[in-house]
Amino acid sequence: MLVKRIFADEGMANYLKVNRARLDASQEYRSECFYKVFPRTVHSGKKQSETLHWIYARTADGRGVVTPRDVLDLVTKAKQQQQDEFNAALAGESLSLIGPKAITHGLEELSKRKRDTYLKAEFPHLWVHIEKFESGKTEYDPGSLQRLLGKSWERIVTDLVSIGVLGKRGRGKEITYWFPYVYRKALLLTQGRA
């Protein structure tokens, strides 16, 4: 869907020599076309995931749900940021149309939108609990959640997991709760912490 949207523009398809008819027929071709626009990885290093996987993993909520809208919002914000960067440094060169810095900016903007238009707007009764995590950690054990949220921590955490703001992994005494990437930038990094 994302690649089809990008190349719905005939000028873009012609510029990057993309055969729009082939986009429907081949997943491999869609992937090839995706990487005509985006870098192979967002971060450098041998063990980094490819950009498409990076975007998918970072737009997933605590239940593992990835919505097309969130992916499109991230990419739209990245495109806008990249345009601003190109306009500011006209002589600069890039190996991709949308670079790593713009993609990470897109994630930050998506995270803010999710905080404001999803968490605060749709769950105001839970926001009083969610804001206790601001500038906090990415993972919590049951004991630290009880200290942070009080005696009703289990009920609160169950609600937070059900809306996807927290993820849960493990069993028994090995349970941990974690913030998905899509919320980390807006909630946990308000003081520059990861």
N, C-alpha and C positions, 0 to 999 in steps of 0.2 A: 504494500500500500504506500509506504513512504517513498520508495523509488518511483512508483507511478506518479505520485504527486509532484515530485521534483521534476520529472521529465514530461509532465503534462504541458509545460511551456515549450513550444516548438523551437524557440530561439536557443534555449538551454540544451535541448536534445541535439540540435544541429551543431552548436558550439563544441559539445563533447562527443560528437559523432555516435550518438545513441540511436539504435533502431528501436523505435517505440513499439513496433509490432512484436518484436522478440521478447519484450518485457513480460508479456502474459505467458509466454511459452516456456520460459526457462528460469528456474530459481538461480542457477549458476550465473546466468547473464545478468539477472537483477543484482546479484552480489557484486559482480564485476563493475556494473554501472554505479552502484553505491560508492565504491572506492575510487571512482573518478571524481567524486565530489568531496569525500571525507578522507582523512588520513587512515592508514592501515590500523594504527593504534593511537590512543589518546595520550598515553604516557610512553616515554622511551624505556627500553629494557627488554631483555629476552623473554621474560615470563609474563608480559602484558597481554591481556585479552584483546582481541580485535575490536575495533570501534563499534561495530554493530552489536556485539555481545555486551560491551561496556555500557552502551546506551540502554539496552534491555535490562541489564542487571541493576542499573542505577535508577530506573523508573519504576521498578517493582516495589510494591508496598510490602508490609510485614507478612501478608498472606501469600505473597508471590504473584499478585495480580498486577499486570501491566496493561494500562489502557492506551489505545491508539491516541487519544487526546493528549496524554502526558508526553508520549514520544514526539508527537507533532509540535507540542508547545516547546519542548527542549530544543528541537531542531530549528523552529522558527526564531527563538531567542538567540540561538547560536548564529543563525544567518544574519540577523540584525546586528549582532555584535561584530561579526566578520565584516559586514559592510562599513560599520563605523571605523574599524581598524584600517580597512583599505582606504577609506576617505581621509584618514589622518596621516597615512604614510603612503602616498601615491607611488613612490619609487620602489616600495618593498615588493618582494617576490614571495610566493608561497607554492608549496608542492601540491596543495589541495585548495579547493574553493572555500571550504570551511575547515579551519584549523583547530588544533587541540585546545588552545586558549579559549576560543569562541565556544567550543563544545562544553567545556567546564563552566563557562559563564552561563550557558543555556541551562545546565543543571542547577546552578545557584538560583536562577530566576524561576525555574519550575518549582523548586523547593519553597521559595517565598510565596508563590501563588498557591501552592497546596496548603501552606500554613494559613494563609489569610482567607482564601475562598472555600476551602474544604474544612479544615480543622476548626478554625475560629467561627466561621459562618454557619456550618452545619452541625457542629457539636459544641455549642457554647457551654453546655452543662459539664462537658469533660475538659474544657479549656483550662479551668482552674487547676486541674491535675496535670495537664500536659505542660503548662508553663513552668511547673516545678522542675522539669527536665532541662530547661534552657541553660545553656553553657555547661551542660553535664557530660556524662560519659556516653559511649555508644552501646555498651553492654551493662546489664545489671543482673545480679543474682537475687533470689527471693528476699534474702536478708536486707540487702541495700534498698530494695523496693519498699519493704515494710518500714524502714527508717525514713525514707523519703515521703511516702504516701500515708503512713499511719495504719491504724488497725484495719481499715477497710481496703487495704492494698490489693487483696486478691480479687475483689469485685471490680475495683477500678482497673486493674491490669487486664482482667477478662474483657472489659469494655474496650480498652485500648488495643488489644489484640484483635478484637472483632472488627474494628474499623481500619485495621492495617497500619496504625501508627507505630505499633510495636510488633515485632516478630517473636516467636517462641521456638526454642529448640532444646532437645534433650529430654530426659525422663527422670522422674524421682528427684533425688538430691542433685542431679547434674543439670537441672533446668537453668537456662539463661534466657534472658529477654534482651532484644536488641532493636536499635533504630535502623530502619532501612535507609539507604543512601538518599532516597527521594525526600526524606525529612531532615536529614542530618545538617545540611547547609543552613537551613532557616532556623532550626531549633538549637542545635548543639554548637554551632560555630559563631554564635552571636558575640562571643568573646575571643574568637580565633582558635578555639579548641576543636580537635577532631575526635 
